[in-house]
Amino acid sequence: MTIRIESLSYDRSNLLIAPPEVDMFAHSFRDLPPPIELEIESEIAQLYGGTVASSPVMSQPMSQSAIEPQTRPEANPSLTSRWSTSLQTVLDRPSPTLPDRLVMGGVIFCAAFATWAMTSQMEEVGRAQGRLMPQGESFKVHPAISGKIARVYVHEGQLVKAGQTIAELDNEIALNRLEGLRQERASYEKELLQTDALIDKTQLEAHTRLAIAHAEIRAQEAAIAQAQAKIAGQDTTINQAEERAVTSQAVLSQLQTDADSQKERLARLKYLVDEGALAREQLFQAQQNFGDRQRGITQQMGEIQQTLADSQRSRSNLQQAIAESQGLRAQLTQRYAEGQNAQVQAQQTIQQLLVQQTQIQAKLQQSQKRLQQAQAEIKQLTLKAPVDGVVLSLNVRNRGEMVQSGQTIAEVASQAAPLILAAALPTREAGFVKVGDPVQIKFDAYPYQDYGIVAGKVTTISPDVKVDQRLGAVYRVEIAIDRRSSSQVTRLKIGQTATAEIVIRRRAVADMLLDPIRQMQKSGLNL
């Protein structure tokens, strides 16, 4: 800009007339050279927070005419009519001390500004964009099996309840497999029922055969007992016959002796009769007695023979009874053997059926486990929210997308956890940021002019740089929110965006004002 010194005398009608001191001042500089013009750059002439003042520079002596009243054009009535009378008076007739006052005011202002610049401090902040999310790890939702997306029920930022369906996988293959496993289980159950029925039938038959064998054995034992009794009876009969035979033999011997005696007596009597010494009647009586004895002997011999015959017959019956008893015992032994054999065969058959039953039961259990697993897999095809919260991210959008087992489908943040601001801090502004730095948070949904600024504190800084598609290389920063300062803001919600101003350091105002000069010095410009 150009600062030029003009005459201080004005038109008498509406301008100030120069005082005598000005005339003396003008005569003292009468011999000075012509006025000069100072070219000063506008950037240097402007002072931040100060005023612009000019000093009179005389280049040549002023003539009398220079301080004589000059004729100037009158002020535009249309402009002067805008001001009040008092203000117009001040403008028309300014105070003689006005320049001094202006200079003094400028000096005071500059001194005050310099003092303020030296003592006051300003905050340097790093700005990071982020959004609210619950503190801690989010709950990841992923399928247990691979499959194809059939339907998606939620979107990012949506509030969900625990157990609410997030997405479903195609269940056609799983349903077909489940139906096949059900048919397999039904087949094993039918086979198991048949085996159980066969085991019951075999056990019943074995018990029946065993009962029949026991009955036959008891009958054989009864027959043997009867044969033994018969043998015992025959033995008794034989013994009695033998005793009768012995008795008869003794009687026969006695009769034979008596007969011999009677025969001798008869011979003597006959001699006596022949001699006439004895009557013939006595001989006749003796002969009759001898005949009786002969008949007794004959009868006794017949009885002996009958007794011997009976004894022989009894012995024959005894032999027959013994043989019958032995046959019955052989049959009993055979019955025992047959019963044991039937029992063993039945036990073997039942054991085989039990083994078959165990195998079928094992197959049925395996089929049941596979069926339960298939049912569980069908349930796992429905992906549900684990907790009440908000869907932070959703990695599937369209029907038919293939997902793998363990692949993260969505992330759900719990509403019970306290909210923090997860922000992305560009690397150029992260040089002095550290844990514990205070933060001023401005929420996009709540203008800070109306709702104020929420205080916070840096709690976590990622150890390495992350790549953001929009901001490039950034550090992930977690900021805890001061609940007392956030109470003035309407209830905060998960997913709301905000700008975090992290106070990096405090610097004096003068130091900051000198930064441009330092930069110019570094660039090689000397002032």
Secondary structure, DSSP 8 states (H G I E B T S, - for coil): -EE----S---TTTS----HHHHHHHHHTTTS-----EE--HHHH--TT----------S---HHHHS--------HHHHTTS-HHHHHHHHS--TTHHHHHHHHHHHHHHHHHHHHHH-EEEEEEEEEEEEEESS--EEE--SS-EEEEEE---TT-EE-TT-EEEEE--HHHHHHHHHHHHHHHHHHHHHHHHHHHHHHHHHHHHHHHHHHHHHHHHHHHHHHHHHHHHHHHHHHHHHHHHHHHHHHHHHHHHHHHHHHHHHHHHHHHHHHHHTSS-HHHHHHHHHHHHHHHHHHHHHHHHHHHHHHHHHHHHHHHHHHHHHHHHHHHHHHHHHHHHHHHHHHHHHHHHHHHHHHHHHHHHHHHHHHHHHHHHHHHHHTEEE-SSSEEEEEE---STT-EE-TT---EEEEESSS-EEEEEEEEGGG-SS--TT-EEEEEETTS-HHHH--EEEEEEEE-SS-EEETTTEEEEEEEEEE-HHHHTTS----TT-EEEEEEEEEEEEHHHHHTHHHHHHHHTT---
